[in-house]
Amino acid sequence: MDGIHLLGEWYGCAADIPEMTRVQPLRTLCLHASEASGMTIVGDSFHQFEPAGVTGTVLLAESHLAIHTWPEHGFVTIDVYVCNYTTDNSAKAERLLRAMQDAMKPQRVKFQAIHRGGRDA
Amino acid sequence: MDGIHLLGEWYGCAADIPEMTRVQPLRTLCLHASEASGMTIVGDSFHQFEPAGVTGTVLLAESHLAIHTWPEHGFVTIDVYVCNYTTDNSAKAERLLRAMQDAMKPQRVKFQAIHRGGRDA
C-alpha cells in the first residue's frame, strides 16, 4: 500500500479563465489530464460554487485527484494521491500534477510530496 | 484560503466489515459522518473494486473527504481537508476524522496534519 501524495497550493492563477471559474471546463481538464497521464478513471464528482469557483475530485484506480479553486484570490489547491499497489505510479502522478499546473499557470507554487502507507504494522 | 489537511493511514482494520469491502455501506458511513460533523455536502463519488475494496470522495463546501480501503491488507487511507475561508472548520475536520476512525476501528494509525494555503504571495 506504499504510495505518494502530491499536494500543491497555487497562487496567482488567472482569475478569469474558464477552468478557474466554471465546473465543466475544469472537469474536462481534469479528466483529460488524468487520461493523458496514464491514469485509469473510475469516477468523478464536481461542484459549481456561485458566483464562481469549483470543487472536484476524480476517482482513479491509482487513488484520486482533488482540486479546489478560489478565483477571487487566484488560488488553487490540488492533491494527486497514487498508491503503488501493483506498480509504481509516482511518475504518472508527477505528470498529472505537471499537466494541471501547465493549464492553470500559477505565478507561485507551494509543493509537498508525502510518502504514505508502507508495510503493515 | 488558510486550511488544514488531515491525513490518516489506518492499519489492522477488520477486513470483513461491510464498510471495508462494499461501496454502499462505506458511502453511507461517509455521508452520515460528514453531516454529523457539521460539514455541508455538495457531491460525492464512490467506486467498488472487485472482489472487495472501495475508493470514494465526498465533496464538501468546506473542501473534501477522500477514503480508500484495501480489505485484503486491513488498510485504509483517509484525507479530510477543510478550508477556513469564512470560518474555522478545523474542529469539524477533527470530528469527521474521529467519527470515521471510530467506525473503521484500526489497530494502529499514522496521522499527519498539514497546514495549507495562507496569505497570497
gemmi code that builds the backbone of each chain (N, CA, C; Angstrom):
import gemmi

chains = {
    "A": [
        ("MET", (0.824, -1.215, 0.000), (0.000, 0.000, 0.000), (0.847, 1.249, 0.000)),
        ("ASP", (2.098, 1.069, -0.257), (3.005, 2.196, -0.395), (2.454, 3.183, -1.435)),
        ("GLY", (2.533, 4.464, -1.136), (2.003, 5.443, -2.078), (2.642, 6.799, -1.906)),
        ("ILE", (2.314, 7.689, -2.850), (2.850, 9.048, -2.801), (1.698, 10.036, -2.989)),
        ("HIS", (1.696, 11.076, -2.153), (0.630, 12.089, -2.184), (1.282, 13.439, -2.465)),
        ("LEU", (0.934, 14.017, -3.606), (1.460, 15.320, -4.005), (0.427, 16.385, -3.646)),
        ("LEU", (0.848, 17.409, -2.927), (-0.046, 18.497, -2.523), (0.497, 19.801, -3.084)),
        ("GLY", (-0.337, 20.503, -3.826), (0.058, 21.787, -4.368), (-0.845, 22.900, -3.895)),
        ("GLU", (-0.245, 24.045, -3.632), (-1.004, 25.283, -3.452), (-0.498, 26.246, -4.503)),
        ("TRP", (-1.414, 26.732, -5.323), (-1.030, 27.562, -6.456), (-1.598, 28.965, -6.283)),
        ("TYR", (-0.706, 29.941, -6.360), (-1.074, 31.356, -6.188), (-0.920, 32.078, -7.523)),
        ("GLY", (-1.726, 33.084, -7.714), (-1.583, 33.916, -8.899), (-2.089, 33.253, -10.172)),
        ("CYS", (-3.027, 32.321, -10.042), (-3.669, 31.772, -11.240), (-4.593, 32.845, -11.827)),
        ("ALA", (-4.760, 32.818, -13.145), (-5.624, 33.801, -13.801), (-7.055, 33.609, -13.316)),
        ("ALA", (-7.612, 34.654, -12.738), (-8.920, 34.540, -12.101), (-10.047, 34.316, -13.089)),
        ("ASP", (-9.832, 34.677, -14.341), (-10.958, 34.707, -15.281), (-10.936, 33.586, -16.314)),
        ("ILE", (-9.990, 32.645, -16.234), (-10.042, 31.553, -17.207), (-11.175, 30.601, -16.817)),
        ("PRO", (-11.795, 29.970, -17.822), (-12.960, 29.125, -17.533), (-12.643, 27.988, -16.557)),
        ("GLU", (-11.422, 27.470, -16.598), (-11.062, 26.366, -15.699), (-11.006, 26.806, -14.233)),
        ("MET", (-10.875, 28.090, -13.984), (-10.892, 28.585, -12.603), (-12.312, 28.808, -12.104)),
        ("THR", (-13.205, 29.169, -13.024), (-14.498, 29.686, -12.581), (-15.658, 28.715, -12.758)),
        ("ARG", (-15.595, 27.861, -13.795), (-16.773, 27.059, -14.153), (-16.473, 25.559, -14.100)),
        ("VAL", (-17.498, 24.817, -13.746), (-17.316, 23.407, -13.456), (-16.979, 22.585, -14.703)),
        ("GLN", (-17.648, 22.836, -15.821), (-17.427, 21.932, -16.955), (-16.025, 22.055, -17.558)),
        ("PRO", (-15.499, 23.258, -17.756), (-14.124, 23.330, -18.270), (-13.101, 22.689, -17.329)),
        ("LEU", (-13.286, 22.873, -16.022), (-12.323, 22.283, -15.086), (-12.465, 20.763, -15.065)),
        ("ARG", (-13.696, 20.275, -15.093), (-13.896, 18.817, -15.124), (-13.252, 18.214, -16.363)),
        ("THR", (-13.475, 18.845, -17.509), (-12.888, 18.360, -18.763), (-11.375, 18.330, -18.675)),
        ("LEU", (-10.789, 19.406, -18.157), (-9.336, 19.457, -17.988), (-8.847, 18.314, -17.096)),
        ("CYS", (-9.497, 18.118, -15.969), (-9.060, 17.080, -15.018), (-9.153, 15.686, -15.631)),
        ("LEU", (-10.246, 15.430, -16.347), (-10.412, 14.100, -16.950), (-9.386, 13.879, -18.053)),
        ("HIS", (-9.192, 14.893, -18.897), (-8.212, 14.758, -19.989), (-6.798, 14.598, -19.433)),
        ("ALA", (-6.454, 15.403, -18.446), (-5.098, 15.329, -17.879), (-4.871, 13.988, -17.186)),
        ("SER", (-5.903, 13.461, -16.532), (-5.770, 12.158, -15.865), (-5.510, 11.060, -16.891)),
        ("GLU", (-6.313, 11.068, -17.960), (-6.130, 10.058, -19.011), (-4.769, 10.187, -19.680)),
        ("ALA", (-4.404, 11.426, -19.998), (-3.140, 11.657, -20.704), (-1.934, 11.274, -19.854)),
        ("SER", (-2.122, 11.271, -18.534), (-1.025, 10.909, -17.639), (-0.945, 9.404, -17.407)),
        ("GLY", (-1.860, 8.669, -17.998), (-1.834, 7.216, -17.881), (-2.658, 6.671, -16.735)),
        ("MET", (-3.457, 7.540, -16.102), (-4.312, 7.095, -15.003), (-5.556, 6.387, -15.548)),
        ("THR", (-6.159, 5.557, -14.695), (-7.422, 4.892, -15.016), (-8.528, 5.524, -14.187)),
        ("ILE", (-9.475, 6.209, -14.863), (-10.555, 6.926, -14.186), (-11.681, 5.946, -13.841)),
        ("VAL", (-12.128, 5.985, -12.578), (-13.237, 5.104, -12.170), (-14.428, 5.898, -11.640)),
        ("GLY", (-14.347, 7.224, -11.636), (-15.474, 8.034, -11.188), (-15.050, 9.482, -11.066)),
        ("ASP", (-16.035, 10.391, -10.903), (-15.691, 11.785, -10.653), (-16.902, 12.513, -10.098)),
        ("SER", (-16.641, 13.622, -9.411), (-17.705, 14.480, -8.907), (-17.175, 15.907, -8.868)),
        ("PHE", (-17.956, 16.830, -9.424), (-17.555, 18.238, -9.454), (-18.732, 19.102, -9.037)),
        ("HIS", (-18.433, 20.207, -8.369), (-19.471, 21.106, -7.873), (-19.147, 22.552, -8.229)),
        ("GLN", (-20.146, 23.252, -8.736), (-20.027, 24.671, -9.066), (-20.401, 25.533, -7.875)),
        ("PHE", (-19.496, 26.397, -7.443), (-19.859, 27.430, -6.483), (-20.262, 28.683, -7.248)),
        ("GLU", (-21.187, 29.447, -6.659), (-21.605, 30.701, -7.274), (-21.108, 31.867, -6.430)),
        ("PRO", (-20.679, 32.962, -7.050), (-20.735, 33.241, -8.485), (-19.656, 32.533, -9.299)),
        ("ALA", (-18.581, 32.028, -8.661), (-17.510, 31.396, -9.416), (-16.671, 30.561, -8.455)),
        ("GLY", (-16.107, 29.477, -8.995), (-15.272, 28.606, -8.172), (-15.765, 27.178, -8.256)),
        ("VAL", (-14.842, 26.239, -8.170), (-15.172, 24.835, -8.393), (-14.446, 23.966, -7.373)),
        ("THR", (-15.127, 22.914, -6.945), (-14.536, 21.838, -6.159), (-14.770, 20.552, -6.927)),
        ("GLY", (-13.747, 19.716, -7.029), (-13.945, 18.470, -7.763), (-12.938, 17.407, -7.412)),
        ("THR", (-13.350, 16.159, -7.661), (-12.434, 15.034, -7.494), (-12.607, 14.073, -8.658)),
        ("VAL", (-11.514, 13.446, -9.027), (-11.536, 12.339, -9.981), (-11.061, 11.099, -9.235)),
        ("LEU", (-11.902, 10.074, -9.198), (-11.503, 8.799, -8.609), (-10.686, 8.030, -9.636)),
        ("LEU", (-9.537, 7.564, -9.192), (-8.626, 6.830, -10.067), (-8.447, 5.414, -9.523)),
        ("ALA", (-8.215, 4.460, -10.421), (-7.810, 3.132, -9.947), (-6.558, 3.271, -9.096)),
        ("GLU", (-5.745, 4.286, -9.407), (-4.493, 4.542, -8.677), (-4.713, 5.292, -7.369)),
        ("SER", (-5.806, 5.981, -7.178), (-6.312, 6.634, -5.951), (-7.146, 7.873, -6.299)),
        ("HIS", (-6.637, 9.114, -6.229), (-7.511, 10.229, -6.566), (-6.759, 11.522, -6.893)),
        ("LEU", (-7.487, 12.366, -7.634), (-7.148, 13.774, -7.860), (-8.224, 14.610, -7.173)),
        ("ALA", (-7.822, 15.667, -6.465), (-8.795, 16.596, -5.883), (-8.325, 18.015, -6.149)),
        ("ILE", (-9.279, 18.889, -6.486), (-8.906, 20.271, -6.807), (-9.987, 21.221, -6.306)),
        ("HIS", (-9.539, 22.373, -5.815), (-10.440, 23.415, -5.339), (-9.926, 24.751, -5.877)),
        ("THR", (-10.822, 25.539, -6.447), (-10.410, 26.844, -6.982), (-11.123, 27.982, -6.249)),
        ("TRP", (-10.377, 29.056, -6.013), (-10.911, 30.291, -5.440), (-10.544, 31.420, -6.414)),
        ("PRO", (-11.358, 31.617, -7.456), (-10.990, 32.583, -8.495), (-10.749, 33.986, -7.952)),
        ("GLU", (-11.522, 34.386, -6.942), (-11.394, 35.745, -6.412), (-10.029, 35.975, -5.784)),
        ("HIS", (-9.326, 34.895, -5.459), (-7.975, 35.009, -4.895), (-6.910, 34.457, -5.842)),
        ("GLY", (-7.320, 34.016, -7.038), (-6.372, 33.398, -7.959), (-5.700, 32.178, -7.351)),
        ("PHE", (-6.417, 31.512, -6.451), (-5.815, 30.457, -5.616), (-6.425, 29.098, -5.938)),
        ("VAL", (-5.558, 28.081, -5.969), (-5.975, 26.700, -6.235), (-5.237, 25.785, -5.267)),
        ("THR", (-5.942, 24.794, -4.715), (-5.231, 23.680, -4.078), (-5.499, 22.426, -4.889)),
        ("ILE", (-4.493, 21.578, -4.985), (-4.612, 20.335, -5.736), (-3.929, 19.210, -4.978)),
        ("ASP", (-4.534, 18.029, -5.055), (-3.972, 16.800, -4.492), (-3.926, 15.747, -5.577)),
        ("VAL", (-2.808, 15.082, -5.696), (-2.726, 13.884, -6.527), (-2.137, 12.788, -5.645)),
        ("TYR", (-2.963, 11.804, -5.358), (-2.516, 10.700, -4.496), (-2.568, 9.408, -5.302)),
        ("VAL", (-1.460, 8.700, -5.331), (-1.436, 7.393, -6.002), (-0.859, 6.351, -5.057)),
        ("CYS", (-1.469, 5.187, -5.098), (-0.961, 4.028, -4.391), (-0.127, 3.210, -5.367)),
        ("ASN", (0.984, 2.721, -4.894), (1.857, 1.903, -5.748), (1.651, 0.431, -5.409)),
        ("TYR", (0.414, -0.020, -5.669), (-0.006, -1.342, -5.186), (0.606, -2.445, -6.047)),
        ("THR", (0.379, -2.371, -7.328), (0.916, -3.404, -8.216), (2.033, -2.869, -9.095)),
        ("THR", (2.132, -1.528, -9.167), (3.177, -0.913, -9.982), (3.464, 0.466, -9.419)),
        ("ASP", (4.605, 1.041, -9.740), (4.966, 2.361, -9.231), (4.292, 3.430, -10.089)),
        ("ASN", (3.319, 4.115, -9.496), (2.560, 5.134, -10.217), (3.076, 6.553, -9.970)),
        ("SER", (4.234, 6.685, -9.358), (4.744, 8.009, -8.994), (4.947, 8.899, -10.218)),
        ("ALA", (5.465, 8.328, -11.298), (5.711, 9.132, -12.498), (4.399, 9.622, -13.103)),
        ("LYS", (3.364, 8.783, -13.076), (2.041, 9.220, -13.553), (1.536, 10.393, -12.713)),
        ("ALA", (1.735, 10.308, -11.416), (1.273, 11.374, -10.513), (1.979, 12.687, -10.834)),
        ("GLU", (3.254, 12.606, -11.064), (4.014, 13.822, -11.377), (3.584, 14.397, -12.728)),
        ("ARG", (3.326, 13.528, -13.696), (2.836, 14.002, -14.999), (1.489, 14.698, -14.860)),
        ("LEU", (0.619, 14.112, -14.048), (-0.717, 14.695, -13.877), (-0.625, 16.061, -13.191)),
        ("LEU", (0.165, 16.151, -12.150), (0.313, 17.447, -11.466), (0.893, 18.480, -12.420)),
        ("ARG", (1.877, 18.078, -13.203), (2.519, 18.991, -14.152), (1.512, 19.461, -15.209)),
        ("ALA", (0.714, 18.541, -15.729), (-0.273, 18.900, -16.755), (-1.290, 19.906, -16.206)),
        ("MET", (-1.706, 19.688, -14.969), (-2.668, 20.609, -14.362), (-2.029, 21.972, -14.120)),
        ("GLN", (-0.795, 21.960, -13.675), (-0.097, 23.222, -13.407), (0.128, 24.004, -14.700)),
        ("ASP", (0.463, 23.299, -15.765), (0.658, 23.957, -17.060), (-0.635, 24.624, -17.528)),
        ("ALA", (-1.759, 24.036, -17.193), (-3.046, 24.593, -17.625), (-3.481, 25.768, -16.753)),
        ("MET", (-3.202, 25.700, -15.463), (-3.708, 26.710, -14.541), (-2.741, 27.879, -14.370)),
        ("LYS", (-1.482, 27.668, -14.756), (-0.474, 28.729, -14.840), (-0.342, 29.577, -13.580)),
        ("PRO", (-0.072, 28.952, -12.442), (0.157, 29.767, -11.237), (1.444, 30.565, -11.356)),
        ("GLN", (1.465, 31.723, -10.694), (2.673, 32.545, -10.664), (3.625, 32.071, -9.571)),
        ("ARG", (3.067, 31.425, -8.547), (3.890, 30.910, -7.458), (3.266, 29.626, -6.933)),
        ("VAL", (4.100, 28.650, -6.617), (3.566, 27.376, -6.137), (4.226, 26.995, -4.816)),
        ("LYS", (3.423, 26.334, -3.976), (3.964, 25.565, -2.856), (3.715, 24.105, -3.188)),
        ("PHE", (4.659, 23.260, -2.822), (4.574, 21.849, -3.190), (5.099, 20.990, -2.050)),
        ("GLN", (4.368, 19.931, -1.774), (4.843, 18.919, -0.836), (4.580, 17.545, -1.436)),
        ("ALA", (5.477, 16.627, -1.235), (5.270, 15.223, -1.602), (5.366, 14.401, -0.327)),
        ("ILE", (4.306, 13.675, -0.033), (4.226, 12.936, 1.224), (4.151, 11.449, 0.934)),
        ("HIS", (5.033, 10.717, 1.551), (5.001, 9.261, 1.442), (3.920, 8.724, 2.374)),
        ("ARG", (3.080, 7.822, 1.860), (2.007, 7.264, 2.675), (2.061, 5.749, 2.660)),
        ("GLY", (1.596, 5.160, 3.752), (1.442, 3.705, 3.804), (2.744, 3.016, 4.095)),
        ("GLY", (3.063, 2.033, 3.311), (4.237, 1.212, 3.616), (3.789, -0.106, 4.208)),
        ("ARG", (4.702, -0.791, 4.785), (4.420, -2.128, 5.304), (3.431, -2.104, 6.454)),
        ("ASP", (2.684, -3.179, 6.594), (1.747, -3.311, 7.709), (2.485, -3.263, 9.041)),
        ("ALA", (1.757, -2.748, 10.022), (2.314, -2.785, 11.379), (2.168, -4.196, 11.943)),
    ],
    "B": [
        ("MET", (-7.590, 31.682, 2.422), (-7.620, 30.291, 1.953), (-6.854, 29.384, 2.884)),
        ("ASP", (-6.567, 29.898, 4.055), (-5.930, 29.096, 5.089), (-6.752, 27.820, 5.327)),
        ("GLY", (-6.077, 26.682, 5.466), (-6.808, 25.441, 5.686), (-5.965, 24.394, 6.365)),
        ("ILE", (-6.629, 23.309, 6.740), (-5.928, 22.206, 7.401), (-6.283, 20.898, 6.701)),
        ("HIS", (-5.268, 20.080, 6.468), (-5.461, 18.802, 5.765), (-5.002, 17.692, 6.700)),
        ("LEU", (-5.930, 16.828, 7.091), (-5.634, 15.692, 7.965), (-5.453, 14.452, 7.100)),
        ("LEU", (-4.339, 13.769, 7.266), (-4.067, 12.545, 6.506), (-3.908, 11.392, 7.484)),
        ("GLY", (-4.677, 10.336, 7.269), (-4.568, 9.162, 8.124), (-4.228, 7.920, 7.331)),
        ("GLU", (-3.393, 7.088, 7.905), (-3.204, 5.725, 7.406), (-3.573, 4.795, 8.542)),
        ("TRP", (-4.512, 3.905, 8.263), (-5.051, 3.043, 9.310), (-4.723, 1.598, 8.989)),
        ("TYR", (-4.092, 0.945, 9.955), (-3.672, -0.456, 9.812), (-4.513, -1.318, 10.746)),
        ("GLY", (-4.718, -2.547, 10.344), (-5.397, -3.504, 11.217), (-6.884, -3.268, 11.322)),
        ("CYS", (-7.476, -2.669, 10.280), (-8.942, -2.566, 10.246), (-9.520, -3.958, 9.948)),
        ("ALA", (-10.707, -4.216, 10.474), (-11.343, -5.519, 10.252), (-11.618, -5.692, 8.763)),
        ("ALA", (-11.067, -6.751, 8.190), (-11.121, -6.922, 6.746), (-12.515, -7.243, 6.242)),
        ("ASP", (-13.385, -7.742, 7.131), (-14.654, -8.284, 6.652), (-15.859, -7.416, 6.985)),
        ("ILE", (-15.669, -6.228, 7.564), (-16.841, -5.394, 7.833), (-17.298, -4.774, 6.509)),
        ("PRO", (-18.610, -4.567, 6.369), (-19.144, -4.074, 5.086), (-18.527, -2.745, 4.658)),
        ("GLU", (-18.179, -1.886, 5.626), (-17.611, -0.585, 5.280), (-16.221, -0.713, 4.655)),
        ("MET", (-15.553, -1.813, 4.864), (-14.247, -2.043, 4.245), (-14.373, -2.600, 2.834)),
        ("THR", (-15.435, -3.371, 2.611), (-15.476, -4.185, 1.395), (-16.435, -3.665, 0.334)),
        ("ARG", (-17.551, -3.030, 0.743), (-18.618, -2.711, -0.206), (-18.907, -1.218, -0.247)),
        ("VAL", (-19.279, -0.775, -1.415), (-19.384, 0.657, -1.664), (-20.537, 1.311, -0.899)),
        ("GLN", (-21.692, 0.667, -0.850), (-22.835, 1.362, -0.256), (-22.687, 1.585, 1.252)),
        ("PRO", (-22.253, 0.573, 2.021), (-22.061, 0.841, 3.456), (-21.008, 1.917, 3.721)),
        ("LEU", (-19.943, 1.934, 2.940), (-18.904, 2.949, 3.169), (-19.416, 4.333, 2.773)),
        ("ARG", (-20.138, 4.398, 1.657), (-20.704, 5.696, 1.233), (-21.657, 6.238, 2.309)),
        ("THR", (-22.523, 5.358, 2.803), (-23.477, 5.770, 3.844), (-22.737, 6.280, 5.076)),
        ("LEU", (-21.716, 5.551, 5.491), (-20.915, 5.979, 6.645), (-20.300, 7.358, 6.412)),
        ("CYS", (-19.705, 7.546, 5.241), (-19.031, 8.824, 4.949), (-20.013, 9.983, 4.931)),
        ("LEU", (-21.177, 9.771, 4.329), (-22.166, 10.849, 4.252), (-22.715, 11.170, 5.640)),
        ("HIS", (-23.032, 10.139, 6.414), (-23.559, 10.372, 7.765), (-22.523, 11.056, 8.649)),
        ("ALA", (-21.289, 10.578, 8.578), (-20.232, 11.166, 9.419), (-19.970, 12.619, 9.023)),
        ("SER", (-20.028, 12.903, 7.732), (-19.815, 14.276, 7.270), (-20.898, 15.200, 7.807)),
        ("GLU", (-22.151, 14.759, 7.672), (-23.268, 15.564, 8.177), (-23.185, 15.742, 9.684)),
        ("ALA", (-22.923, 14.637, 10.382), (-22.896, 14.680, 11.844), (-21.772, 15.571, 12.364)),
        ("SER", (-20.746, 15.748, 11.543), (-19.619, 16.591, 11.943), (-19.844, 18.061, 11.618)),
        ("GLY", (-20.978, 18.356, 11.009), (-21.313, 19.739, 10.708), (-20.866, 20.205, 9.339)),
        ("MET", (-20.418, 19.268, 8.499), (-19.995, 19.616, 7.147), (-21.216, 19.794, 6.234)),
        ("THR", (-21.018, 20.537, 5.152), (-22.045, 20.709, 4.130), (-21.630, 19.926, 2.892)),
        ("ILE", (-22.401, 18.876, 2.573), (-22.086, 18.000, 1.444), (-22.586, 18.629, 0.148)),
        ("VAL", (-21.717, 18.687, -0.867), (-22.123, 19.246, -2.159), (-21.956, 18.237, -3.303)),
        ("GLY", (-21.520, 17.022, -2.991), (-21.389, 15.994, -4.022), (-20.647, 14.798, -3.469)),
        ("ASP", (-20.667, 13.680, -4.222), (-19.867, 12.524, -3.808), (-19.696, 11.583, -4.980)),
        ("SER", (-18.689, 10.746, -4.896), (-18.461, 9.709, -5.899), (-17.757, 8.551, -5.216)),
        ("PHE", (-18.272, 7.335, -5.422), (-17.693, 6.136, -4.813), (-17.585, 5.055, -5.868)),
        ("HIS", (-16.557, 4.218, -5.739), (-16.324, 3.150, -6.713), (-16.034, 1.835, -5.996)),
        ("GLN", (-16.698, 0.778, -6.468), (-16.482, -0.568, -5.936), (-15.366, -1.259, -6.700)),
        ("PHE", (-14.346, -1.716, -5.996), (-13.370, -2.614, -6.604), (-13.802, -4.058, -6.334)),
        ("GLU", (-13.482, -4.948, -7.262), (-13.801, -6.363, -7.090), (-12.523, -7.150, -6.883)),
        ("PRO", (-12.500, -8.149, -6.012), (-13.660, -8.686, -5.288), (-14.085, -7.834, -4.094)),
        ("ALA", (-13.230, -6.932, -3.596), (-13.589, -6.138, -2.423), (-12.677, -4.927, -2.354)),
        ("GLY", (-13.216, -3.827, -1.804), (-12.418, -2.615, -1.672), (-13.143, -1.450, -2.305)),
        ("VAL", (-12.958, -0.268, -1.737), (-13.722, 0.905, -2.152), (-12.817, 2.127, -2.195)),
        ("THR", (-13.082, 2.973, -3.190), (-12.479, 4.299, -3.278), (-13.626, 5.299, -3.319)),
        ("GLY", (-13.515, 6.379, -2.560), (-14.611, 7.342, -2.584), (-14.203, 8.713, -2.104)),
        ("THR", (-14.974, 9.696, -2.542), (-14.782, 11.062, -2.061), (-16.137, 11.702, -1.797)),
        ("VAL", (-16.162, 12.557, -0.790), (-17.315, 13.415, -0.530), (-16.853, 14.849, -0.732)),
        ("LEU", (-17.516, 15.550, -1.642), (-17.230, 16.974, -1.828), (-17.971, 17.753, -0.760)),
        ("LEU", (-17.241, 18.623, -0.101), (-17.801, 19.435, 0.972), (-17.704, 20.905, 0.601)),
        ("ALA", (-18.645, 21.699, 1.074), (-18.485, 23.146, 0.932), (-17.174, 23.561, 1.592)),
        ("GLU", (-16.759, 22.805, 2.613), (-15.516, 23.091, 3.352), (-14.271, 22.558, 2.632)),
        ("SER", (-14.395, 21.611, 1.750), (-13.381, 21.070, 0.825), (-13.660, 19.596, 0.525)),
        ("HIS", (-12.978, 18.606, 1.119), (-13.309, 17.226, 0.764), (-12.868, 16.196, 1.792)),
        ("LEU", (-13.547, 15.050, 1.702), (-13.151, 13.801, 2.355), (-12.789, 12.813, 1.258)),
        ("ALA", (-11.696, 12.082, 1.415), (-11.344, 11.012, 0.472), (-10.931, 9.792, 1.267)),
        ("ILE", (-11.364, 8.611, 0.794), (-11.038, 7.381, 1.517), (-10.790, 6.248, 0.531)),
        ("HIS", (-9.840, 5.402, 0.865), (-9.505, 4.230, 0.047), (-9.319, 3.049, 0.992)),
        ("THR", (-9.954, 1.924, 0.672), (-9.830, 0.736, 1.526), (-9.171, -0.409, 0.761)),
        ("TRP", (-8.304, -1.137, 1.477), (-7.682, -2.363, 0.952), (-7.988, -3.477, 1.951)),
        ("PRO", (-9.176, -4.094, 1.821), (-9.590, -5.075, 2.832), (-8.589, -6.208, 2.999)),
        ("GLU", (-7.967, -6.621, 1.912), (-7.045, -7.774, 1.999), (-5.833, -7.460, 2.872)),
        ("HIS", (-5.586, -6.171, 3.108), (-4.493, -5.766, 3.988), (-5.000, -5.094, 5.269)),
        ("GLY", (-6.315, -5.022, 5.445), (-6.861, -4.317, 6.605), (-6.428, -2.865, 6.647)),
        ("PHE", (-6.193, -2.285, 5.454), (-5.552, -0.969, 5.361), (-6.505, 0.062, 4.757)),
        ("VAL", (-6.463, 1.264, 5.328), (-7.295, 2.381, 4.861), (-6.441, 3.639, 4.833)),
        ("THR", (-6.591, 4.452, 3.782), (-6.085, 5.821, 3.856), (-7.268, 6.773, 3.816)),
        ("ILE", (-7.157, 7.856, 4.568), (-8.231, 8.845, 4.628), (-7.633, 10.239, 4.616)),
        ("ASP", (-8.334, 11.147, 3.913), (-7.988, 12.562, 3.887), (-9.219, 13.361, 4.285)),
        ("VAL", (-9.026, 14.309, 5.169), (-10.060, 15.305, 5.451), (-9.395, 16.671, 5.306)),
        ("TYR", (-9.796, 17.389, 4.275), (-9.219, 18.713, 4.023), (-10.316, 19.749, 4.154)),
        ("VAL", (-10.082, 20.753, 4.972), (-11.035, 21.853, 5.107), (-10.316, 23.174, 4.938)),
        ("CYS", (-10.968, 24.053, 4.217), (-10.505, 25.416, 4.077), (-11.226, 26.261, 5.125)),
        ("ASN", (-10.480, 27.158, 5.745), (-11.068, 28.036, 6.760), (-11.321, 29.414, 6.144)),
        ("TYR", (-12.211, 29.407, 5.153), (-12.392, 30.596, 4.326), (-13.181, 31.661, 5.073)),
        ("THR", (-14.363, 31.294, 5.539), (-15.194, 32.268, 6.251), (-15.277, 31.948, 7.732)),
        ("THR", (-14.895, 30.720, 8.098), (-14.942, 30.313, 9.499), (-13.910, 29.212, 9.698)),
        ("ASP", (-13.496, 28.965, 10.932), (-12.509, 27.934, 11.226), (-13.198, 26.573, 11.276)),
        ("ASN", (-12.906, 25.730, 10.285), (-13.541, 24.423, 10.198), (-12.671, 23.298, 10.757)),
        ("SER", (-11.607, 23.644, 11.452), (-10.675, 22.629, 11.943), (-11.347, 21.642, 12.893)),
        ("ALA", (-12.200, 22.136, 13.766), (-12.857, 21.246, 14.722), (-13.780, 20.267, 14.014)),
        ("LYS", (-14.472, 20.745, 12.968), (-15.314, 19.843, 12.172), (-14.478, 18.746, 11.539)),
        ("ALA", (-13.322, 19.123, 11.023), (-12.446, 18.142, 10.368), (-12.004, 17.080, 11.358)),
        ("GLU", (-11.647, 17.512, 12.550), (-11.212, 16.549, 13.570), (-12.364, 15.643, 13.989)),
        ("ARG", (-13.573, 16.209, 14.103), (-14.736, 15.373, 14.438), (-14.981, 14.332, 13.359)),
        ("LEU", (-14.872, 14.742, 12.102), (-15.129, 13.819, 10.989), (-14.099, 12.695, 10.975)),
        ("LEU", (-12.834, 13.047, 11.133), (-11.803, 12.010, 11.146), (-12.035, 11.045, 12.306)),
        ("ARG", (-12.377, 11.577, 13.448), (-12.615, 10.749, 14.631), (-13.807, 9.809, 14.412)),
        ("ALA", (-14.877, 10.339, 13.819), (-16.064, 9.509, 13.577), (-15.735, 8.368, 12.624)),
        ("MET", (-14.958, 8.661, 11.608), (-14.578, 7.615, 10.659), (-13.681, 6.581, 11.327)),
        ("GLN", (-12.765, 7.054, 12.146), (-11.837, 6.136, 12.817), (-12.588, 5.241, 13.800)),
        ("ASP", (-13.566, 5.810, 14.509), (-14.369, 5.014, 15.450), (-15.122, 3.905, 14.714)),
        ("ALA", (-15.518, 4.186, 13.469), (-16.267, 3.188, 12.701), (-15.359, 2.112, 12.109)),
        ("MET", (-14.173, 2.512, 11.682), (-13.300, 1.559, 10.970), (-12.372, 0.801, 11.927)),
        ("LYS", (-12.223, 1.314, 13.129), (-11.519, 0.618, 14.212), (-10.132, 0.091, 13.845)),
        ("PRO", (-9.250, 0.958, 13.393), (-7.887, 0.491, 13.118), (-7.174, 0.110, 14.414)),
        ("GLN", (-6.247, -0.847, 14.300), (-5.437, -1.236, 15.456), (-4.248, -0.295, 15.620)),
        ("ARG", (-3.823, 0.315, 14.508), (-2.686, 1.238, 14.558), (-2.917, 2.343, 13.541)),
        ("VAL", (-2.574, 3.579, 13.899), (-2.812, 4.692, 12.989), (-1.532, 5.500, 12.796)),
        ("LYS", (-1.379, 6.010, 11.580), (-0.433, 7.092, 11.336), (-1.261, 8.328, 11.030)),
        ("PHE", (-0.803, 9.478, 11.492), (-1.585, 10.703, 11.361), (-0.668, 11.878, 11.076)),
        ("GLN", (-1.082, 12.691, 10.104), (-0.389, 13.955, 9.861), (-1.432, 15.045, 9.682)),
        ("ALA", (-1.136, 16.215, 10.188), (-1.971, 17.397, 9.948), (-1.106, 18.426, 9.236)),
        ("ILE", (-1.547, 18.814, 8.051), (-0.754, 19.713, 7.222), (-1.485, 21.031, 7.035)),
        ("HIS", (-0.793, 22.093, 7.337), (-1.340, 23.416, 7.096), (-1.197, 23.759, 5.623)),
        ("ARG", (-2.281, 24.259, 5.023), (-2.241, 24.594, 3.599), (-2.709, 26.023, 3.383)),
        ("GLY", (-2.172, 26.625, 2.344), (-2.647, 27.941, 1.932), (-2.030, 29.053, 2.739)),
        ("GLY", (-2.850, 29.916, 3.205), (-2.345, 31.096, 3.894), (-2.443, 32.300, 2.975)),
        ("ARG", (-1.764, 33.315, 3.338), (-1.869, 34.575, 2.593), (-1.309, 34.469, 1.195)),
        ("ASP", (-1.867, 35.261, 0.297), (-1.379, 35.309, -1.081), (0.080, 35.728, -1.127)),
        ("ALA", (0.752, 35.195, -2.134), (2.142, 35.633, -2.363), (2.124, 36.999, -3.031)),
    ],
}
model = gemmi.Model(1)
for chain_id, residues in chains.items():
    chain = gemmi.Chain(chain_id)
    for i, (resn, *xyz) in enumerate(residues, 1):
        res = gemmi.Residue()
        res.name, res.seqid = resn, gemmi.SeqId(i, " ")
        for name, pos in zip(("N", "CA", "C"), xyz):
            atom = gemmi.Atom()
            atom.name, atom.element = name, gemmi.Element(name[0])
            atom.pos, atom.b_iso = gemmi.Position(*pos), 0.0
            res.add_atom(atom)
        chain.add_residue(res)
    model.add_chain(chain)
structure = gemmi.Structure()
structure.add_model(model)
structure.setup_entities()
